[in-house]
C-alpha cells in the first residue's frame, strides 16, 4: 500500500510517499480502508507531532474510512463490524489503510461525507476537552478564542454556540471573521497583535470572559490572561507562533482564583486518550447529525498532493480544516 512518511531530521525533501506493508489488526484494532484524512498543523512541527532526532515516521493523525478487518477482541468490546463507516484519531492516516483502536472509533453519521468525517476526530475531541471536560463552559458564559479561524478555533466557535455561550474570536483577517459570522460569532476582533483586552472588557461590561481558548501561543498569553473573569479558565492547545514563554501575573492568578490548563495527548496513555470519546459521542456527535454543528472544510486535496495540502496550511489562508482525499 501507499503511505506518506516524514523525516524527523533536516533533509531537503522531508515528505516521501512509500510502499509500505499492509497493517495487521491487533486484538483491539480494526483495519480500515482510508477514504479521507484530516491535516493538523502540529503533526508537521518537529517536537510537537514529530518526536526524536533522526529517521522517519509514517504521518497522519486522523481518518475516516471503511472497516475491512477486525481483531479478535473487537466483537466482544463493541458492535463494530466489517463494512462499517468509522472515524477516529489514528496514526499513519496518510495511507491507503490504517489501524484504529476500537476504544477511539466512532460511527460516521449517515449525513456526513468521508471528507467531513475525517475533519472531526482530532479537532472536535480536542475542543470537547477544552470546552467541556476542562473548560466547564456553561450557557451564557463568554468564550474568547484566539485564532478563531483555525480548525480548533472554528470547532470551538460551533461547539461553544451549541453549549449556549457567547463567543468572541480574534483573527488577523477580517475576511475570515466575516466568513465565521454565519456560524454564530458574536464579536470578531481583527488583529495580529495582543491588543484586544480593552475591546473584550468593554464587550463583557468589565467582567471578562469565563473561558479562553488559546490556539496561538505565548504571544497572546498575557493579554488573554488579563481578559479572564473571576474564576476564569485559560486553555492552551497550541503555539503556532513559536513563543513558548510569557509573563504570568501570579497575584491575579491567586486573587481571581484562575485556572490554567493545557490540552495535549503527548503524555497520555491509550486509555486516557480514549476516555473522552464516549462523552463526545453522547454530548456532541448528535449535533452533527442534526445540522447544529458543521464540519467546516476549507479545501480537499487529492492523495498525490499532500505537499500542496501542507503548503495551504502553512500559508495561513485557510478557514477550517484541510482534508486529504485518500480513496474515492
N, C-alpha and C positions, 0 to 999 in steps of 0.2 A: 504494500500500500504506500501511498504518498504521504509524507509528513514533513512539516516545517520544523527546522531546528535553528537555534540561535547560539552563536559563540559567546561565551561569557567574557573571554579576554578580548583585547583590541585586535581586530583583523580588518582588512579593507572591506570585505563583504560579509557582515556578521550573520545574515539570514540566508539559509540554504534549504532547498527542497530536496529531501532524501527519499530513497526507497527504504522502507523500514518493515520489520516483521509484523505480521498481524498480531495484535494483542490477544491474550487469552484471559478470559474472565476468571477471577478468583472466586472463592466461595460466596462472598457477599457483593459481587460485582456483576454488572451487565456489560456486554459488548454491544456498542451502539454504532450504527452507520450514521456518521455525522452529516447532517444536511446544512447546518449553518453554525457559525461560531462567532461570539462577540469579541471585540477588541477591548483591552483595558490598558490604559497608559502605563500603569505600574509594571506590567509584565515585560516591558522593553527597557526598564531602567535598572542598571546594574546596582545590586544591593537592595533593591525593592522587590521586584518579582524574580530577578535572577540572582542566584546565590553562588558563592565560590569565586575562584580567581582564574580558572582556566577550564578548557574543554568546551563542550556544547551540550545543550539540553533541548528536548522537544518542547515546543512552546504552545501556548493557548491555555485558557483558564476556564472557559465555559462553553457549552454547546447545547444544541437541540438535535434530536435525531430519533431513529427507529431502532428498537431493541432487536438484535439478531441472535443473541445467545445470553444465557444467564448462568451464574454459578449455582452450585448445588444447594446453597442455603437461602437463595433469594426467594423461592416459593414459600418457604416457611416464615419469612420475615415480612413479606409484602404480597400484594396482589398483582405486581408487575409480571408481564409475560412477553414472549417473543411477539413482535409486531406492534407493541405499544409505542405511542409518541411520547417521548420524555425529554426533559431538560434538566441540567444540573451544572454545578461547578465541577470541573474535572480537569485533570492535567492533560497536556498534549492534545488539546482540542483542535488545533490547526492541522488536522489529519483526516484521512478518509474514514478511519474508525478510531474510537476512543473507548476507554473504560470509565464507567460511572459507578460510584458506590451507591448501593441501594438506599442507604440512610439519607443521601442527599438528593435522590431523584424525585422529580415532580412530574405529574402528568401534565401534558400540554393541553390547555383548554382548546376545544374544537374551533373557536373563533380566531385563534392566533395562527399566523403563518410560521414557517420554520424560522425565518429571519426575526420576527417579533419575539418568538420564544427564546431564541439564542441571546437576545439582548436583556433577558430578565435575571438569570440566576445570580451572578455576582453583584450587579448594581443594586438590585432590589433587596437581596438579603443583607447587603451592607447597609442599605438605607433602613431596613427594618431594625437592625442593630442600633443604628444611630438615633432613630426617632422613637422607637417603641421600647426596645429592651433596655438600653442605657439612657436614652434621652427622655423617656417618660413624658412625651408630648401629649397634651390634652387639648380638648376643644376650647377654642378662643385664646389659646396661647399664641404669642408671637414667635415666629421662626425666622431666623436670619440665615441665609445660605450664601456663603462666599463662593463664587464660581458657579452660579446657578445654571449656566448653560452646559456644564459638563454632564456626563452620564449620570453620576450620583446626584448632581445638582438638580437635573430635571426630574429624576426619580423622587428626590426629597420634596420637591415642589408638589408633585402629584400626590404622593402619599400624605404629605402634610395637609393638603386640602381635604383628602378623604377623612383624615382624623379630625377635621374641623378647625385647623389652625389658620392664622393669618400670616402670610408669607412675604418677606422682604428678600430680594435677591440682588446680588452685585455681579456686574459683568463689565468688561471693558468695551463692549459693543452694544450700542443702542439698538441696532438691528436685531441682535439676538434677544434682547429684552422684549422687543416688540413681538417677536415670534412666540414668546412664552406667555404673553398676556392671555391668550385664549385658554391656557391651562390653569388659570386662576391666580397668577402672580399679582399680589395686591400692590406692591411697590417695587419698581426696578430702579436701582441706582447705577448709573453708568459711570464707572470709574475704574482705572487700573491702579489706583493708589489707595493707601489706607487712610481715607478721608471721609468715611461715611458715618462716623459717630454722631455728629450733630443732626443729620437727617434721620437716623434711626431713633434717636431720643425724642426728637420732635414728633415723629410719627406715632410713637408709643406713649405720648403725653408724659415724657420724662421718666417712665418706669423701666424702660429697657425691654429686652427680649428674654423669653424663658429658655430658648434653646438656640445655639449657634451650630451650624454645620460648616466646618472649615475644610474645604476641598483644596485650598490654595497652598497653605503652609505658613511658615514663620513670618512672612512679610505682612500678613494681616492679623496675626495672632493678638498683638497688643490692642489694636483698635477693636477687634471683635470682643475681647475680654471686657473692655470698657463698656460695651453695649449690653452686658448681661444685667438682668433684673436681680432682685433679692432671690436667692436660692436658684439662680440660673445655672444652666449646664452648657458646656462647650465641648463638642466632639470633633476631634481631628481625624480625618480619613486619608489625607494625602499631603504631599508637599511638592507640587509640580513647580513651584518657584525655586526649589533647591535651598530654601532658607530653613535651617534646622534648629536655629536658636532664636529666642525672643525674650524680652523682659517680662517679668511676672510681678504684678503688684500683690505681694503677699498680704498686705494689710486689707485690701479689698477682698481677696480670697477668703480671709478669716471673717471679716465683719459681715460680708454679704452671704456667707455660707454657700459658696460657689462650688461647683463640681466640674472637674476637667477629666476627660476620658479619651481614649484612643480606640479606633476600630481597625483591627488587623487580624488576619488569620495566621500570621507568620509563625507564632509560637504556640498555636492551639493544637490540641490533639485531634485526631479524626472525629472522635465523639463530640468534642467541644465544637468543632466546625459544623457538625450535623445538628447540633442542639436547636438552633432557631428555625430549622426547616419546617417542622410541623406547625409551629406557631404562625409562620408566614403563610402556609397553605390554608390555615383556618381563618386568619385575620385579614389577609391582604389579597391572596390569589383570586377570590371570588370577584373582587373589584375589576379585574381584567376581563373576566367573562361578561360582567355587567356593563362594560364600557366606561367605568368611572376612572380607570387608570389605563393609559395607552402606552404601549411600548414605543417610545419615541425614537425613531431611527433617522439618523442623519443621512446615511448612504450605505449602499450594499456593493461590495467588490467581489469579483469572481475569484475563485480559489487561486488561480495562477497569479493574481495581482496583490499578494499580501504586502509587498513593498509600497504599492500605491495606497493601500488602506492605512499603513503605518504613516506614510507621508501626510495623508489627510489629517490624521490625529495630531501629528506634530506641527501642523500648520496653525492649530488652534482656531480654525474657522468653522468647526462643526458645532452643531447643536444636537445633543442627544448621542445615541450610540452609533458606532461604525461596525458593520457586520460583514463577515466573510462568508460568501455562499460556497459551500464545500461540494455537496452533491445535490443536484436539482431534484 
